[in-house]
Amino acid sequence: MEQTATSGLIQKFFLYARKSTDVEDKQVLSIEAQITELRAYAKQEGLQIAEELIEKQSAKIPGRPVFNKMISRIEHGDANAILAWHPDRLARNSVDGGRIIYLLDCGHLAILKFPTFWCENTSQGKFMLNIAFGQSKYYVDSLSENTKRGLRQKVRNGDYPSQAPIGYINDSRYKSIVVDKKKSRVIRLAFQLYAKGESRLEDIANFLAKNGIVSRGGKIISKTRASFILSNPFYIGLFKYGGERHEGKYDPIVSKKLFDSAQEVLKLRSKPNHKPTINPQPFCGLISCASCGMMITGEYKVKKQKNGNIHNYTYYRCTKKSKVVKCSEPCIRQEEMDRQLSSLIKSVSLPPDWAEELNRLALQDHKKSAQSHSAVIEEVKKEIKSIIILSIKSCEKNNIKKESKMARATFAGALPLIMIISLEPVEFSGITKSNFLPTSISKEAA
């Protein structure tokens, strides 16, 4: 039986076996083969096995429960060595690999044993172990990139790279998708039934259940699932991958016209027929709760009595959305809210004698401004009147005919007609404002 070279303590091994998936029908012999080989190797080398640990999960990312529990038990001294088939069974990521090497550095792990890999608790052995962990990580990273590249090419060829929806079958022989003749007919009838606009999503779910299309648990599918089926473009030959739509090589089971009709019904049904209830708005968004600081909201309540009387009430309450303070404030009536706000406003309002004095001063200022505006208007009228008088005198002195084009243009452009008509008539040697105006303007003014 092996012992550590320094302390002479017996080495207790955890036998660790792992496969990369928890699906029972994949890698069926992997765990069994590992355990058989490891038991034979332990017997051959005389290793003491403390416990056999089996895990069915990928090591690409940290967080394996069995592995983490094994590391925790090693830190507590339940064992001081690990037996595994290869270093890639222990770790395929830098975090778990670093934990293993750190335990070797700290002395919690005395040694690692692998039938297919040499490893000693020395600087050279840890160096080789680190390289093995790096190769394991490179393998899964490279495999991931190669898989994604293959899937992208498969999509470009029109092949759907995932599980086909109801109505189709994944053909494992030719790696393609074929139509399920029985279920595809049911799906087509479901589209036709819903496109008529007379059926609900519940009716479609019941129709599918009657024809053998149910959930994995054997129950009627939900409305959400029924809506997903009716809005899935896969049935018209298009599929989504990587946020984009691609045309598939498989046969569509629903026509584009029928699919569009079903989408119109879905769009129409998604809008509520009833008018949304209008919540009271006067104080919402303006007032917050004094206890927790959250905003308040309002609700309408209707009370119907047996005698036929109907009473409407409005209540305000805290939204109670705080994650820190548990608010216990009750709701209050709108009348009480009005009273509280009125009392707050009165505390900052002006005294009555101040208000009366300020109102008197405001009225006084208004009268003064009105008088000053009237004086300005009268002064402008006088200036306009003097300009017109000077214009008429100039025309009389130069013997300008009243029908002269120049006179019409000069006078017409001097002032708007409405201002000229509003002025009082002025006479000079038989010429008045009315007969001085151009003929067309005089007729319009008359």
Phi and psi in degrees as a GROMACS rama.xvg file:
@    title "Ramachandran Plot"
@    xaxis  label "Phi"
@    yaxis  label "Psi"
@TYPE xy
-75.9295  146.439  GLU-2
-133.343  157.159  GLN-3
-68.8962  146.505  THR-4
-72.5611  -25.8858  ALA-5
-93.3409  -47.6409  THR-6
-100.734  -20.4148  SER-7
77.7544  10.2285  GLY-8
-77.0014  147.521  LEU-9
-70.8208  134.958  ILE-10
-86.8788  119.884  GLN-11
-104.046  123.973  LYS-12
-102.129  139.715  PHE-13
-93.7286  121.721  PHE-14
-84.9729  116.778  LEU-15
-117.371  121.762  TYR-16
-124.683  139.973  ALA-17
-146.75  143.783  ARG-18
-124.04  161.903  LYS-19
-85.5835  0.165263  SER-20
-142.297  151.782  THR-21
-96.3422  4.93369  ASP-22
-76.0275  125.338  VAL-23
-67.3988  -31.9903  GLU-24
-89.4031  9.65193  ASP-25
-119.071  141.191  LYS-26
52.5288  48.1303  GLN-27
-61.9918  -42.796  VAL-28
-89.6353  -2.29948  LEU-29
-63.096  -52.6004  SER-30
-64.7334  -46.2554  ILE-31
-60.8749  -41.8207  GLU-32
-66.6977  -40.9778  ALA-33
-62.2178  -48.4889  GLN-34
-62.2418  -41.4281  ILE-35
-61.4227  -47.2907  THR-36
-65.9673  -40.2352  GLU-37
-69.715  -38.0212  LEU-38
-62.4098  -43.3464  ARG-39
-64.583  -39.6727  ALA-40
-66.8841  -39.962  TYR-41
-64.947  -38.1283  ALA-42
-67.7849  -39.811  LYS-43
-65.9471  -40.0337  GLN-44
-91.7177  -5.37632  GLU-45
70.8866  40.8593  GLY-46
-90.3483  139.829  LEU-47
-91.255  116.68  GLN-48
-92.6618  117.743  ILE-49
-77.7748  -39.932  ALA-50
-165.546  148.109  GLU-51
-99.0594  126.762  GLU-52
-116.71  129.555  LEU-53
-120.892  133.621  ILE-54
-134.744  138.797  GLU-55
-120.954  74.428  LYS-56
-159.725  148.562  GLN-57
-68.7584  146.627  SER-58
-100.411  15.3494  ALA-59
-66.6875  -36.0045  LYS-60
-123.871  152.667  ILE-61
-66.1658  160.917  PRO-62
116.657  15.7684  GLY-63
-73.2467  123.542  ARG-64
-64.7117  -42.7187  PRO-65
-68.1494  -42.7294  VAL-66
-62.8115  -45.4618  PHE-67
-62.6945  -39.5333  ASN-68
-66.2778  -37.8161  LYS-69
-64.1403  -42.7426  MET-70
-63.7623  -40.7867  ILE-71
-63.4567  -40.0341  SER-72
-69.5775  -34.6469  ARG-73
-65.3149  -39.0746  ILE-74
-65.5658  -28.5802  GLU-75
-89.2016  -0.372852  HIS-76
91.1841  11.8782  GLY-77
-68.5685  -26.5315  ASP-78
-156.611  162.99  ALA-79
-134.52  19.9683  ASN-80
-156.357  157.238  ALA-81
-130.428  136.539  ILE-82
-116.306  121.53  LEU-83
-142.471  163.629  ALA-84
-68.5457  -41.5184  TRP-85
-156.186  155.198  HIS-86
-56.2182  -27.5532  PRO-87
-70.1521  -14.5489  ASP-88
-73.6754  -26.9882  ARG-89
-85.0162  -40.9318  LEU-90
-156.401  139.43  ALA-91
-127.238  17.5479  ARG-92
-136.441  158.584  ASN-93
-69.2338  -27.7525  SER-94
-69.4265  -53.3986  VAL-95
-66.2027  -38.117  ASP-96
-63.4009  -40.2281  GLY-97
-64.6263  -35.1405  GLY-98
-65.2291  -39.9865  ARG-99
-62.605  -48.7096  ILE-100
-65.22  -35.9053  ILE-101
-65.5364  -37.7837  TYR-102
-65.5999  -34.2985  LEU-103
-65.9819  -40.0828  LEU-104
-65.3453  -37.4547  ASP-105
-81.0258  -15.446  CYS-106
93.1272  -3.14902  GLY-107
-65.6524  -34.9756  HIS-108
-104.419  125.038  LEU-109
-84.3688  -38.2592  ALA-110
-164.108  156.725  ILE-111
-119.251  138.608  LEU-112
-122.265  132.861  LYS-113
-137.352  130.898  PHE-114
-64.774  -23.8106  PRO-115
-110.528  6.52837  THR-116
-151.49  135.914  PHE-117
-86.1942  132.56  TRP-118
-153.007  126.598  CYS-119
-126.05  157.07  GLU-120
-82.4815  63.0658  ASN-121
-130.371  171.84  THR-122
-61.1047  -40.9444  SER-123
-67.9971  -41.1574  GLN-124
-64.4995  -41.1729  GLY-125
-69.3443  -32.6749  LYS-126
-63.7058  -46.1517  PHE-127
-64.9579  -37.4938  MET-128
-64.1076  -39.9952  LEU-129
-63.5799  -39.767  ASN-130
-63.1151  -40.7253  ILE-131
-63.6857  -41.8605  ALA-132
-64.07  -39.1707  PHE-133
-63.787  -41.0268  GLY-134
-63.9296  -37.853  GLN-135
-64.4195  -41.1583  SER-136
-67.4013  -41.9542  LYS-137
-60.2304  -36.5212  TYR-138
-62.6769  -48.5322  TYR-139
-70.183  -35.7747  VAL-140
-65.3252  -44.2333  ASP-141
-65.888  -40.3816  SER-142
-61.6836  -39.8959  LEU-143
-63.2413  -45.2196  SER-144
-64.2852  -42.5755  GLU-145
-64.9627  -38.2225  ASN-146
-65.5146  -44.3071  THR-147
-63.3895  -39.8469  LYS-148
-62.5194  -42.649  ARG-149
-64.416  -38.723  GLY-150
-66.2456  -39.8967  LEU-151
-62.8058  -39.8171  ARG-152
-68.4814  -36.9616  GLN-153
-62.8428  -39.2879  LYS-154
-66.3018  -41.397  VAL-155
-62.9619  -28.4762  ARG-156
-81.2446  -5.36112  ASN-157
92.2089  10.8583  GLY-158
-96.0492  130.064  ASP-159
-76.9236  122.627  TYR-160
-91.4312  29.022  PRO-161
-146.59  -169.722  SER-162
-70.2938  127.799  GLN-163
-71.3514  147.391  ALA-164
-73.5526  177.448  PRO-165
-60.1684  133.066  ILE-166
108.437  -10.5516  GLY-167
-130.966  162.751  TYR-168
-130.799  136.42  ILE-169
-79.8447  113.438  ASN-170
-85.065  104.874  ASP-171
-70.859  -21.4795  SER-172
-70.3168  -46.1501  ARG-173
-106.782  7.71965  TYR-174
52.0089  48.0861  LYS-175
-139.059  -179.836  SER-176
-118.714  129.198  ILE-177
-122.223  159.341  VAL-178
-78.2797  132.405  VAL-179
-82.8202  106.334  ASP-180
-58.8855  -37.2887  LYS-181
-75.8026  -51.7237  LYS-182
-74.1725  -28.8972  LYS-183
-64.2824  -34.9061  SER-184
-65.7114  -39.2563  ARG-185
-65.5685  -42.6444  VAL-186
-62.4289  -41.895  ILE-187
-63.507  -41.3409  ARG-188
-65.9528  -34.8589  LEU-189
-64.3441  -41.7175  ALA-190
-61.99  -44.7414  PHE-191
-63.8385  -39.0547  GLN-192
-65.7403  -42.732  LEU-193
-75.8287  -32.0588  TYR-194
-66.2646  -20.2807  ALA-195
-69.4869  -19.9423  LYS-196
81.9089  11.9004  GLY-197
-108.531  0.188108  GLU-198
-121.331  146.896  SER-199
-92.4168  172.713  ARG-200
-64.539  -33.5227  LEU-201
-62.7354  -38.1472  GLU-202
-65.9342  -38.5386  ASP-203
-65.9355  -41.6912  ILE-204
-61.7512  -41.9725  ALA-205
-66.2121  -38.9367  ASN-206
-63.0873  -43.0836  PHE-207
-65.2359  -38.3958  LEU-208
-65.0586  -38.9853  ALA-209
-64.7727  -25.1237  LYS-210
-103.387  18.9208  ASN-211
89.6404  7.98243  GLY-212
-103.996  103.679  ILE-213
-131.262  -179.536  VAL-214
-75.1674  174.87  SER-215
-63.2286  -28.5948  ARG-216
-84.3738  4.12425  GLY-217
82.9695  12.8096  GLY-218
-102.365  168.208  LYS-219
-66.1233  136.567  ILE-220
-67.1227  156.317  ILE-221
-78.3416  169.375  SER-222
-63.633  -36.8748  LYS-223
-63.2482  -41.6779  THR-224
-66.5791  -40.3113  ARG-225
-63.9724  -41.0612  ALA-226
-64.4967  -37.8092  SER-227
-64.0338  -40.794  PHE-228
-63.7544  -44.2078  ILE-229
-72.1575  -16.9059  LEU-230
-109.787  8.049  SER-231
-82.9547  114.81  ASN-232
-70.98  -3.55473  PRO-233
-58.029  -32.0466  PHE-234
-74.886  -10.0774  TYR-235
-109.602  11.6782  ILE-236
97.9482  12.2846  GLY-237
-121.707  142.675  LEU-238
-136.823  154.076  PHE-239
-98.9571  136.729  LYS-240
-155.955  127.432  TYR-241
65.5665  29.7661  GLY-242
79.1619  6.38486  GLY-243
-127.065  158.852  GLU-244
-98.8869  138.37  ARG-245
-130.341  151.31  HIS-246
-88.7238  126.476  GLU-247
-89.7539  159.445  GLY-248
-86.9106  -10.0568  LYS-249
-77.4709  168.571  TYR-250
-85.4388  130.3  ASP-251
-71.9489  150.789  PRO-252
-111.633  -3.73312  ILE-253
-131.942  137.99  VAL-254
-74.3514  157.203  SER-255
-63.2164  -38.1083  LYS-256
-64.4036  -44.3808  LYS-257
-66.6142  -39.7798  LEU-258
-63.3669  -43.953  PHE-259
-64.3091  -36.633  ASP-260
-63.6548  -41.2588  SER-261
-65.2414  -36.5836  ALA-262
-67.1362  -36.1921  GLN-263
-63.1478  -41.4898  GLU-264
-66.6892  -41.4484  VAL-265
-61.3449  -42.6708  LEU-266
-64.6912  -40.5661  LYS-267
-68.5771  -39.8095  LEU-268
-72.7067  -22.8585  ARG-269
-72.5153  -18.6548  SER-270
-87.2118  130.426  LYS-271
-67.4709  138.946  PRO-272
-79.1027  -26.7894  ASN-273
-88.0887  153.092  HIS-274
-75.5915  138.163  LYS-275
-65.5573  143.479  PRO-276
-70.1291  128.174  THR-277
-87.841  115.852  ILE-278
-76.3911  149.678  ASN-279
-60.8504  133.498  PRO-280
-110.927  -15.3631  GLN-281
-51.6763  -40.8499  PRO-282
-111.145  -10.6109  PHE-283
-67.4841  132.794  CYS-284
86.1594  -5.55372  GLY-285
-112.345  -27.6514  LEU-286
-122.192  138.666  ILE-287
-116.335  161.629  SER-288
-71.6802  137.322  CYS-289
-74.2357  -20.8499  ALA-290
-86.0494  -47.0341  SER-291
-115.363  -10.9461  CYS-292
85.0084  -0.465837  GLY-293
-77.5213  158.55  MET-294
-72.1843  157.608  MET-295
-95.8903  160.438  ILE-296
-135.631  162.227  THR-297
-119.51  154.398  GLY-298
-140.268  142.796  GLU-299
-93.0939  137.219  TYR-300
-128.116  137.859  LYS-301
-119.303  128.104  VAL-302
-114.62  120.658  LYS-303
-107.785  124.436  LYS-304
-93.224  163.352  GLN-305
-66.2739  -27.3083  LYS-306
-80.9784  2.87136  ASN-307
98.6796  -8.6371  GLY-308
-71.7185  141.775  ASN-309
-122.309  128.832  ILE-310
-119.93  131.333  HIS-311
-105.946  132.183  ASN-312
-129.187  150.886  TYR-313
-121.657  126.034  THR-314
-117.772  145.709  TYR-315
-118.381  141.022  TYR-316
-149.286  166.031  ARG-317
-75.4576  142.056  CYS-318
-70.8601  -18.9032  THR-319
53.0199  46.8487  LYS-320
-98.6073  3.72912  LYS-321
-70.5389  134.727  SER-322
-93.1842  -2.17804  LYS-323
-106.725  -44.5693  VAL-324
-109.45  133.315  VAL-325
-91.7397  105.139  LYS-326
-78.9758  134.464  CYS-327
-117.708  14.2301  SER-328
-69.2975  132.797  GLU-329
-81.5238  170.935  PRO-330
-80.4119  156.615  CYS-331
-132.075  155.85  ILE-332
-72.8669  157.846  ARG-333
-63.2704  -35.066  GLN-334
-62.3631  -39.5998  GLU-335
-68.4481  -37.0448  GLU-336
-62.8128  -42.1045  MET-337
-61.4911  -40.8334  ASP-338
-65.5441  -43.0671  ARG-339
-64.7161  -41.5531  GLN-340
-66.8796  -38.6308  LEU-341
-62.4373  -40.2583  SER-342
-65.9274  -37.0027  SER-343
-67.9234  -39.3518  LEU-344
-68.0445  -38.2603  ILE-345
-63.3858  -30.5905  LYS-346
-68.0931  -20.2794  SER-347
-116.279  5.85653  VAL-348
-81.6937  163.316  SER-349
-74.1659  148.359  LEU-350
-64.2224  154.154  PRO-351
-58.4907  -41.3736  PRO-352
-66.9198  -34.2121  ASP-353
-66.7726  -40.0553  TRP-354
-64.9264  -41.7814  ALA-355
-63.3512  -42.7669  GLU-356
-65.8254  -42.1534  GLU-357
-66.0204  -36.2715  LEU-358
-65.4586  -39.2639  ASN-359
-65.4678  -42.2493  ARG-360
-65.7215  -37.0019  LEU-361
-64.7987  -42.6217  ALA-362
-64.751  -39.403  LEU-363
-63.3933  -44.4274  GLN-364
-62.4718  -36.8388  ASP-365
-64.3138  -41.9901  HIS-366
-65.5775  -41.572  LYS-367
-63.7633  -42.0181  LYS-368
-66.4777  -36.1523  SER-369
-64.7565  -42.4339  ALA-370
-64.0445  -43.0972  GLN-371
-63.9721  -36.7747  SER-372
-65.7461  -40.031  HIS-373
-63.9763  -40.5543  SER-374
-64.4232  -40.4925  ALA-375
-64.1581  -39.8023  VAL-376
-64.6607  -43.6745  ILE-377
-62.497  -40.5019  GLU-378
-65.151  -40.2249  GLU-379
-64.8033  -39.7724  VAL-380
-60.9381  -41.4756  LYS-381
-64.6019  -40.9672  LYS-382
-64.0076  -41.1224  GLU-383
-62.9752  -41.5353  ILE-384
-62.4927  -42.1986  LYS-385
-66.2376  -36.7451  SER-386
-63.4405  -40.8789  ILE-387
-66.4928  -40.7208  ILE-388
-62.2243  -44.1045  ILE-389
-63.6831  -37.4347  LEU-390
-65.7662  -41.0185  SER-391
-67.4439  -42.8354  ILE-392
-61.2448  -41.7374  LYS-393
-63.4988  -38.9638  SER-394
-67.4787  -41.8365  CYS-395
-65.0451  -39.0525  GLU-396
-67.2282  -38.4364  LYS-397
-91.8499  8.59014  ASN-398
53.2937  46.2677  ASN-399
-82.3631  126.865  ILE-400
-67.7117  147.303  LYS-401
-67.5743  -21.3269  LYS-402
-94.5621  6.08392  GLU-403
-62.5921  139.72  SER-404
-64.9306  -37.9399  LYS-405
-64.5317  -39.8063  MET-406
-66.3178  -42.8425  ALA-407
-61.7378  -44.0739  ARG-408
-66.4446  -42.0078  ALA-409
-66.3809  -45.9722  THR-410
-73.8993  -36.9222  PHE-411
-67.1532  -32.0203  ALA-412
-87.4641  -10.3767  GLY-413
-69.315  -48.3791  ALA-414
-146.044  154.181  LEU-415
-61.6527  148.062  PRO-416
-59.5248  -37.6527  LEU-417
-63.9866  -31.7648  ILE-418
-75.3983  -36.5378  MET-419
-68.0588  -42.1056  ILE-420
-65.3736  -32.0077  ILE-421
-72.036  -15.8768  SER-422
-80.4904  155.848  LEU-423
-73.4316  148.788  GLU-424
-63.9195  142.735  PRO-425
-124.66  128.196  VAL-426
-110.683  134.805  GLU-427
-142.914  108.686  PHE-428
53.6363  43.3087  SER-429
83.4127  -1.28493  GLY-430
-101.337  123.073  ILE-431
-115.275  173.014  THR-432
-60.459  -38.5097  LYS-433
-70.4399  -42.027  SER-434
-84.9887  -6.75838  ASN-435
-83.2921  -24.4742  PHE-436
-65.3124  152.818  LEU-437
-59.3133  154.556  PRO-438
-56.5087  -47.0931  THR-439
-63.9338  -38.1179  SER-440
-73.5305  -37.0099  ILE-441
-64.1756  -40.2056  SER-442
-65.5879  -40.8991  LYS-443
-65.7281  -39.3819  GLU-444
-67.1298  -35.5925  ALA-445
